[in-house]
């Protein structure tokens, strides 16, 4: 998978606490197939990511999740009349 930050800042982790990269606008990271990772927004600005991925036809597609070990999800805040780029 390839992630590119279009706006904001993202911190990617290779385990629960090990930082793999802190990415700003127009920076990216390649996450190899099968790698354990997670990311979070790490600035006050909204995080906008571009993600691209490909799956090999005969390769198993198994994703290990860290969701249970991380903090609960933050609810989405909808701001009426606000759009990306404003």
Chimera marker file (.cmm) of the C-alpha trace (Angstrom):
<marker_set name="trace">
<marker id="1" x="0.000" y="0.000" z="0.000" r="1" g="1" b="0" radius="0.5"/>
<marker id="2" x="1.097" y="3.521" z="-0.731" r="1" g="1" b="0" radius="0.5"/>
<marker id="3" x="-0.068" y="6.459" z="1.376" r="1" g="1" b="0" radius="0.5"/>
<marker id="4" x="0.485" y="10.100" z="0.388" r="1" g="1" b="0" radius="0.5"/>
<marker id="5" x="-0.467" y="12.984" z="2.671" r="1" g="1" b="0" radius="0.5"/>
<marker id="6" x="-2.403" y="15.612" z="0.712" r="1" g="1" b="0" radius="0.5"/>
<marker id="7" x="-3.075" y="17.861" z="3.719" r="1" g="1" b="0" radius="0.5"/>
<marker id="8" x="-2.210" y="17.813" z="7.400" r="1" g="1" b="0" radius="0.5"/>
<marker id="9" x="0.316" y="15.525" z="9.049" r="1" g="1" b="0" radius="0.5"/>
<marker id="10" x="0.225" y="11.777" z="9.717" r="1" g="1" b="0" radius="0.5"/>
<marker id="11" x="2.302" y="9.640" z="12.039" r="1" g="1" b="0" radius="0.5"/>
<marker id="12" x="2.656" y="6.000" z="10.942" r="1" g="1" b="0" radius="0.5"/>
<marker id="13" x="3.562" y="3.256" z="13.403" r="1" g="1" b="0" radius="0.5"/>
<marker id="14" x="5.087" y="-0.180" z="12.798" r="1" g="1" b="0" radius="0.5"/>
<marker id="15" x="3.885" y="-1.494" z="16.178" r="1" g="1" b="0" radius="0.5"/>
<marker id="16" x="1.776" y="-0.092" z="18.977" r="1" g="1" b="0" radius="0.5"/>
<marker id="17" x="4.395" y="2.514" z="19.941" r="1" g="1" b="0" radius="0.5"/>
<marker id="18" x="7.217" y="2.438" z="17.354" r="1" g="1" b="0" radius="0.5"/>
<marker id="19" x="7.069" y="5.430" z="14.992" r="1" g="1" b="0" radius="0.5"/>
<marker id="20" x="7.931" y="4.497" z="11.415" r="1" g="1" b="0" radius="0.5"/>
<marker id="21" x="7.452" y="7.954" z="9.877" r="1" g="1" b="0" radius="0.5"/>
<marker id="22" x="5.973" y="11.390" z="10.433" r="1" g="1" b="0" radius="0.5"/>
<marker id="23" x="4.716" y="12.694" z="7.097" r="1" g="1" b="0" radius="0.5"/>
<marker id="24" x="3.747" y="16.182" z="6.002" r="1" g="1" b="0" radius="0.5"/>
<marker id="25" x="2.020" y="17.444" z="2.890" r="1" g="1" b="0" radius="0.5"/>
<marker id="26" x="3.025" y="15.603" z="-0.313" r="1" g="1" b="0" radius="0.5"/>
<marker id="27" x="5.158" y="13.063" z="1.558" r="1" g="1" b="0" radius="0.5"/>
<marker id="28" x="4.417" y="9.351" z="1.348" r="1" g="1" b="0" radius="0.5"/>
<marker id="29" x="5.165" y="5.912" z="2.699" r="1" g="1" b="0" radius="0.5"/>
<marker id="30" x="5.076" y="2.441" z="1.165" r="1" g="1" b="0" radius="0.5"/>
<marker id="31" x="3.708" y="-0.205" z="3.534" r="1" g="1" b="0" radius="0.5"/>
<marker id="32" x="4.697" y="-3.729" z="2.400" r="1" g="1" b="0" radius="0.5"/>
<marker id="33" x="2.081" y="-6.467" z="2.089" r="1" g="1" b="0" radius="0.5"/>
<marker id="34" x="1.496" y="-8.178" z="5.413" r="1" g="1" b="0" radius="0.5"/>
<marker id="35" x="3.141" y="-5.437" z="7.474" r="1" g="1" b="0" radius="0.5"/>
<marker id="36" x="1.500" y="-4.413" z="10.725" r="1" g="1" b="0" radius="0.5"/>
<marker id="37" x="0.904" y="-0.672" z="10.819" r="1" g="1" b="0" radius="0.5"/>
<marker id="38" x="-1.431" y="2.048" z="11.961" r="1" g="1" b="0" radius="0.5"/>
<marker id="39" x="-1.520" y="5.790" z="11.582" r="1" g="1" b="0" radius="0.5"/>
<marker id="40" x="-3.021" y="8.832" z="13.213" r="1" g="1" b="0" radius="0.5"/>
<marker id="41" x="-3.502" y="12.510" z="12.535" r="1" g="1" b="0" radius="0.5"/>
<marker id="42" x="-0.650" y="14.336" z="14.252" r="1" g="1" b="0" radius="0.5"/>
<marker id="43" x="-1.429" y="18.011" z="13.626" r="1" g="1" b="0" radius="0.5"/>
<marker id="44" x="-4.360" y="20.330" z="14.229" r="1" g="1" b="0" radius="0.5"/>
<marker id="45" x="-5.093" y="20.484" z="10.491" r="1" g="1" b="0" radius="0.5"/>
<marker id="46" x="-7.454" y="17.926" z="8.954" r="1" g="1" b="0" radius="0.5"/>
<marker id="47" x="-5.652" y="14.847" z="7.619" r="1" g="1" b="0" radius="0.5"/>
<marker id="48" x="-6.324" y="14.016" z="3.974" r="1" g="1" b="0" radius="0.5"/>
<marker id="49" x="-4.648" y="10.846" z="2.634" r="1" g="1" b="0" radius="0.5"/>
<marker id="50" x="-4.397" y="9.281" z="-0.797" r="1" g="1" b="0" radius="0.5"/>
<marker id="51" x="-4.137" y="5.490" z="-0.552" r="1" g="1" b="0" radius="0.5"/>
<marker id="52" x="-3.305" y="3.146" z="-3.417" r="1" g="1" b="0" radius="0.5"/>
<marker id="53" x="-3.050" y="-0.628" z="-3.120" r="1" g="1" b="0" radius="0.5"/>
<marker id="54" x="-2.850" y="-3.694" z="-5.304" r="1" g="1" b="0" radius="0.5"/>
<marker id="55" x="-3.554" y="-7.330" z="-4.521" r="1" g="1" b="0" radius="0.5"/>
<marker id="56" x="-1.714" y="-10.165" z="-6.245" r="1" g="1" b="0" radius="0.5"/>
<marker id="57" x="-4.192" y="-12.614" z="-7.764" r="1" g="1" b="0" radius="0.5"/>
<marker id="58" x="-2.878" y="-15.714" z="-5.981" r="1" g="1" b="0" radius="0.5"/>
<marker id="59" x="-1.563" y="-14.138" z="-2.781" r="1" g="1" b="0" radius="0.5"/>
<marker id="60" x="-3.515" y="-14.485" z="0.468" r="1" g="1" b="0" radius="0.5"/>
<marker id="61" x="-4.993" y="-11.206" z="1.640" r="1" g="1" b="0" radius="0.5"/>
<marker id="62" x="-4.764" y="-11.140" z="5.413" r="1" g="1" b="0" radius="0.5"/>
<marker id="63" x="-4.571" y="-7.889" z="7.346" r="1" g="1" b="0" radius="0.5"/>
<marker id="64" x="-3.511" y="-7.921" z="10.973" r="1" g="1" b="0" radius="0.5"/>
<marker id="65" x="-5.435" y="-5.290" z="12.904" r="1" g="1" b="0" radius="0.5"/>
<marker id="66" x="-4.344" y="-3.405" z="16.007" r="1" g="1" b="0" radius="0.5"/>
<marker id="67" x="-7.791" y="-1.850" z="16.555" r="1" g="1" b="0" radius="0.5"/>
<marker id="68" x="-8.500" y="-3.654" z="19.808" r="1" g="1" b="0" radius="0.5"/>
<marker id="69" x="-5.220" y="-2.459" z="21.319" r="1" g="1" b="0" radius="0.5"/>
<marker id="70" x="-5.581" y="1.181" z="20.298" r="1" g="1" b="0" radius="0.5"/>
<marker id="71" x="-7.714" y="3.920" z="21.734" r="1" g="1" b="0" radius="0.5"/>
<marker id="72" x="-11.394" y="3.992" z="20.788" r="1" g="1" b="0" radius="0.5"/>
<marker id="73" x="-12.240" y="5.724" z="17.537" r="1" g="1" b="0" radius="0.5"/>
<marker id="74" x="-12.850" y="9.453" z="17.665" r="1" g="1" b="0" radius="0.5"/>
<marker id="75" x="-16.319" y="10.432" z="16.434" r="1" g="1" b="0" radius="0.5"/>
<marker id="76" x="-16.501" y="12.241" z="13.108" r="1" g="1" b="0" radius="0.5"/>
<marker id="77" x="-17.232" y="15.949" z="13.407" r="1" g="1" b="0" radius="0.5"/>
<marker id="78" x="-19.343" y="17.306" z="10.548" r="1" g="1" b="0" radius="0.5"/>
<marker id="79" x="-18.955" y="21.017" z="9.928" r="1" g="1" b="0" radius="0.5"/>
<marker id="80" x="-21.830" y="22.242" z="7.790" r="1" g="1" b="0" radius="0.5"/>
<marker id="81" x="-20.696" y="24.428" z="4.911" r="1" g="1" b="0" radius="0.5"/>
<marker id="82" x="-17.017" y="23.526" z="5.336" r="1" g="1" b="0" radius="0.5"/>
<marker id="83" x="-15.224" y="21.897" z="2.420" r="1" g="1" b="0" radius="0.5"/>
<marker id="84" x="-11.722" y="20.625" z="1.789" r="1" g="1" b="0" radius="0.5"/>
<marker id="85" x="-9.536" y="23.487" z="0.608" r="1" g="1" b="0" radius="0.5"/>
<marker id="86" x="-11.563" y="26.253" z="2.272" r="1" g="1" b="0" radius="0.5"/>
<link id1="1" id2="2" r="1" g="1" b="0" radius="0.2"/>
<link id1="2" id2="3" r="1" g="1" b="0" radius="0.2"/>
<link id1="3" id2="4" r="1" g="1" b="0" radius="0.2"/>
<link id1="4" id2="5" r="1" g="1" b="0" radius="0.2"/>
<link id1="5" id2="6" r="1" g="1" b="0" radius="0.2"/>
<link id1="6" id2="7" r="1" g="1" b="0" radius="0.2"/>
<link id1="7" id2="8" r="1" g="1" b="0" radius="0.2"/>
<link id1="8" id2="9" r="1" g="1" b="0" radius="0.2"/>
<link id1="9" id2="10" r="1" g="1" b="0" radius="0.2"/>
<link id1="10" id2="11" r="1" g="1" b="0" radius="0.2"/>
<link id1="11" id2="12" r="1" g="1" b="0" radius="0.2"/>
<link id1="12" id2="13" r="1" g="1" b="0" radius="0.2"/>
<link id1="13" id2="14" r="1" g="1" b="0" radius="0.2"/>
<link id1="14" id2="15" r="1" g="1" b="0" radius="0.2"/>
<link id1="15" id2="16" r="1" g="1" b="0" radius="0.2"/>
<link id1="16" id2="17" r="1" g="1" b="0" radius="0.2"/>
<link id1="17" id2="18" r="1" g="1" b="0" radius="0.2"/>
<link id1="18" id2="19" r="1" g="1" b="0" radius="0.2"/>
<link id1="19" id2="20" r="1" g="1" b="0" radius="0.2"/>
<link id1="20" id2="21" r="1" g="1" b="0" radius="0.2"/>
<link id1="21" id2="22" r="1" g="1" b="0" radius="0.2"/>
<link id1="22" id2="23" r="1" g="1" b="0" radius="0.2"/>
<link id1="23" id2="24" r="1" g="1" b="0" radius="0.2"/>
<link id1="24" id2="25" r="1" g="1" b="0" radius="0.2"/>
<link id1="25" id2="26" r="1" g="1" b="0" radius="0.2"/>
<link id1="26" id2="27" r="1" g="1" b="0" radius="0.2"/>
<link id1="27" id2="28" r="1" g="1" b="0" radius="0.2"/>
<link id1="28" id2="29" r="1" g="1" b="0" radius="0.2"/>
<link id1="29" id2="30" r="1" g="1" b="0" radius="0.2"/>
<link id1="30" id2="31" r="1" g="1" b="0" radius="0.2"/>
<link id1="31" id2="32" r="1" g="1" b="0" radius="0.2"/>
<link id1="32" id2="33" r="1" g="1" b="0" radius="0.2"/>
<link id1="33" id2="34" r="1" g="1" b="0" radius="0.2"/>
<link id1="34" id2="35" r="1" g="1" b="0" radius="0.2"/>
<link id1="35" id2="36" r="1" g="1" b="0" radius="0.2"/>
<link id1="36" id2="37" r="1" g="1" b="0" radius="0.2"/>
<link id1="37" id2="38" r="1" g="1" b="0" radius="0.2"/>
<link id1="38" id2="39" r="1" g="1" b="0" radius="0.2"/>
<link id1="39" id2="40" r="1" g="1" b="0" radius="0.2"/>
<link id1="40" id2="41" r="1" g="1" b="0" radius="0.2"/>
<link id1="41" id2="42" r="1" g="1" b="0" radius="0.2"/>
<link id1="42" id2="43" r="1" g="1" b="0" radius="0.2"/>
<link id1="43" id2="44" r="1" g="1" b="0" radius="0.2"/>
<link id1="44" id2="45" r="1" g="1" b="0" radius="0.2"/>
<link id1="45" id2="46" r="1" g="1" b="0" radius="0.2"/>
<link id1="46" id2="47" r="1" g="1" b="0" radius="0.2"/>
<link id1="47" id2="48" r="1" g="1" b="0" radius="0.2"/>
<link id1="48" id2="49" r="1" g="1" b="0" radius="0.2"/>
<link id1="49" id2="50" r="1" g="1" b="0" radius="0.2"/>
<link id1="50" id2="51" r="1" g="1" b="0" radius="0.2"/>
<link id1="51" id2="52" r="1" g="1" b="0" radius="0.2"/>
<link id1="52" id2="53" r="1" g="1" b="0" radius="0.2"/>
<link id1="53" id2="54" r="1" g="1" b="0" radius="0.2"/>
<link id1="54" id2="55" r="1" g="1" b="0" radius="0.2"/>
<link id1="55" id2="56" r="1" g="1" b="0" radius="0.2"/>
<link id1="56" id2="57" r="1" g="1" b="0" radius="0.2"/>
<link id1="57" id2="58" r="1" g="1" b="0" radius="0.2"/>
<link id1="58" id2="59" r="1" g="1" b="0" radius="0.2"/>
<link id1="59" id2="60" r="1" g="1" b="0" radius="0.2"/>
<link id1="60" id2="61" r="1" g="1" b="0" radius="0.2"/>
<link id1="61" id2="62" r="1" g="1" b="0" radius="0.2"/>
<link id1="62" id2="63" r="1" g="1" b="0" radius="0.2"/>
<link id1="63" id2="64" r="1" g="1" b="0" radius="0.2"/>
<link id1="64" id2="65" r="1" g="1" b="0" radius="0.2"/>
<link id1="65" id2="66" r="1" g="1" b="0" radius="0.2"/>
<link id1="66" id2="67" r="1" g="1" b="0" radius="0.2"/>
<link id1="67" id2="68" r="1" g="1" b="0" radius="0.2"/>
<link id1="68" id2="69" r="1" g="1" b="0" radius="0.2"/>
<link id1="69" id2="70" r="1" g="1" b="0" radius="0.2"/>
<link id1="70" id2="71" r="1" g="1" b="0" radius="0.2"/>
<link id1="71" id2="72" r="1" g="1" b="0" radius="0.2"/>
<link id1="72" id2="73" r="1" g="1" b="0" radius="0.2"/>
<link id1="73" id2="74" r="1" g="1" b="0" radius="0.2"/>
<link id1="74" id2="75" r="1" g="1" b="0" radius="0.2"/>
<link id1="75" id2="76" r="1" g="1" b="0" radius="0.2"/>
<link id1="76" id2="77" r="1" g="1" b="0" radius="0.2"/>
<link id1="77" id2="78" r="1" g="1" b="0" radius="0.2"/>
<link id1="78" id2="79" r="1" g="1" b="0" radius="0.2"/>
<link id1="79" id2="80" r="1" g="1" b="0" radius="0.2"/>
<link id1="80" id2="81" r="1" g="1" b="0" radius="0.2"/>
<link id1="81" id2="82" r="1" g="1" b="0" radius="0.2"/>
<link id1="82" id2="83" r="1" g="1" b="0" radius="0.2"/>
<link id1="83" id2="84" r="1" g="1" b="0" radius="0.2"/>
<link id1="84" id2="85" r="1" g="1" b="0" radius="0.2"/>
<link id1="85" id2="86" r="1" g="1" b="0" radius="0.2"/>
</marker_set>
